[in-house]
Amino acid sequence: MMSDKFEIEAEMTIHCLELRLPFAEVPVPFFDRIGGESKLSTFGDGARIAWLMGKLYRDQQPMRFFLFGTFIIGLVSLAIGLPVVFEFFETGQVEKLPSAILAAGLAIGAALSLTCGIILDTVKRLRIQQKMQAYLSVFNEER
């Protein structure tokens, strides 16, 4: 676990779901703090948990995360590049060279995003297998 505050619950749940480990919620007694102010911050703690969930989504579902980026970058590239291509077919010249360079750069960025997603998805799968093997080896030793 990398978290040290309220977001640790979300991180523990994600890791248990990833490895298909059994888990349960255990009710505990809760009492108001006596003689002190609450350390809870609704927006601060919520933002921290939301940020962690975004990072965990990127780490746990890299293909989906980077495919979304690929799709957005690719659409922007097409929106900028298609008028340049149509103009080239009509006139035989490229008058909007900066737009053509930007569209080409964005297309390369989209391809890189897709490549990162594929590589990181493979790494994630291997990491999950290693975690599961480590868990099973400890579990089998305890039996």
C-alpha positions in Angstrom: 0.0 0.0 0.0 1.3 3.4 -0.9 -1.3 5.5 0.8 -1.2 6.7 4.4 -4.4 8.6 5.0 -8.1 8.1 4.2 -7.5 6.8 0.7 -5.9 3.6 2.0 -9.4 1.9 2.1 -9.9 2.5 -1.7 -6.4 1.2 -2.4 -6.9 -1.9 -0.3 -10.2 -2.7 -2.0 -8.7 -2.3 -5.5 -5.8 -4.6 -4.7 -8.2 -7.2 -3.2 -10.4 -7.1 -6.3 -7.4 -7.3 -8.6 -6.1 -10.5 -7.0 -9.6 -11.8 -6.4 -8.9 -12.1 -2.6 -11.7 -12.5 -0.1 -12.5 -9.4 1.9 -15.2 -8.1 4.1 -16.4 -5.0 5.9 -16.3 -5.2 9.6 -18.5 -2.8 11.6 -16.7 -1.1 14.4 -18.1 1.2 17.1 -17.6 4.8 16.4 -17.9 7.6 18.9 -17.6 11.4 18.7 -14.2 12.8 19.4 -14.0 14.2 22.9 -12.3 17.5 23.5 -10.9 17.9 20.0 -11.8 18.9 16.5 -12.4 16.5 13.7 -9.4 15.8 11.4 -11.8 15.1 8.5 -11.8 17.4 5.6 -14.7 16.6 3.2 -13.3 18.2 0.1 -9.6 17.7 0.8 -10.0 14.0 1.7 -12.5 13.5 -1.2 -10.1 15.1 -3.7 -7.2 12.9 -2.4 -9.3 9.8 -2.8 -10.5 10.9 -6.3 -6.8 11.5 -7.3 -5.8 8.1 -6.0 -8.7 6.4 -7.9 -7.5 8.1 -11.1 -4.0 6.9 -10.6 -5.2 3.4 -9.7 -7.4 3.3 -12.8 -4.3 4.2 -14.9 -2.3 1.5 -13.2 -5.0 -1.2 -13.1 -6.5 -0.5 -16.6 -3.7 1.0 -18.7 -5.1 -0.1 -22.0 -8.5 1.6 -21.4 -6.7 4.7 -20.0 -4.3 5.1 -22.9 -7.0 4.2 -25.5 -9.0 7.1 -24.3 -6.0 9.3 -24.7 -5.3 7.9 -28.1 -8.9 8.5 -29.2 -8.9 12.1 -28.0 -5.5 13.0 -29.5 -6.4 11.2 -32.7 -9.7 13.2 -33.1 -7.8 16.5 -32.6 -5.2 15.4 -35.1 -8.0 14.6 -37.6 -9.8 17.8 -37.0 -6.7 19.8 -37.6 -5.3 17.7 -40.4 -8.3 16.9 -42.6 -8.7 20.5 -43.9 -5.1 20.5 -44.8 -5.4 17.2 -46.7 -8.6 18.4 -48.5 -6.9 21.7 -49.5 -3.9 19.7 -50.8 -6.1 17.6 -53.0 -7.9 20.7 -54.4 -4.9 23.0 -55.0 -1.9 20.7 -54.9 -0.3 22.9 -52.3 0.0 23.0 -48.5 -0.6 26.5 -47.4 -1.2 25.7 -43.8 2.2 24.1 -43.0 2.0 24.7 -39.2 -1.4 22.9 -39.1 0.0 20.0 -41.1 3.0 19.7 -38.8 0.8 19.9 -35.7 -1.6 17.3 -37.1 1.3 14.9 -37.9 2.8 15.5 -34.4 -0.6 14.7 -32.8 -1.0 11.6 -34.9 2.5 10.4 -33.7 1.4 11.2 -30.1 -1.7 9.1 -30.5 0.3 6.2 -31.9 2.7 6.6 -28.9 -0.2 6.6 -26.5 -1.6 3.4 -28.0 1.9 1.8 -27.8 2.2 2.8 -24.2 -1.2 1.3 -23.4 -0.2 -2.0 -25.0 3.1 -2.2 -23.3 1.8 -1.2 -19.9 -1.1 -3.6 -20.2 1.3 -6.5 -20.7 3.4 -5.4 -17.8 0.3 -5.2 -15.6 -0.7 -8.7 -16.5 2.7 -10.0 -15.6 2.7 -8.0 -12.3 -0.7 -9.5 -11.4 0.6 -13.0 -12.1 3.6 -12.4 -9.8 1.4 -11.0 -7.0 -0.9 -14.0 -7.2 2.0 -16.4 -7.1 3.5 -14.6 -4.1 0.1 -14.7 -2.4 -0.5 -18.3 -3.1 3.0 -19.3 -1.9 2.4 -17.6 1.4 -1.1 -19.0 1.6 0.1 -22.5 0.9 2.9 -22.2 3.5 0.4 -21.3 6.2 -1.7 -24.4 5.5 
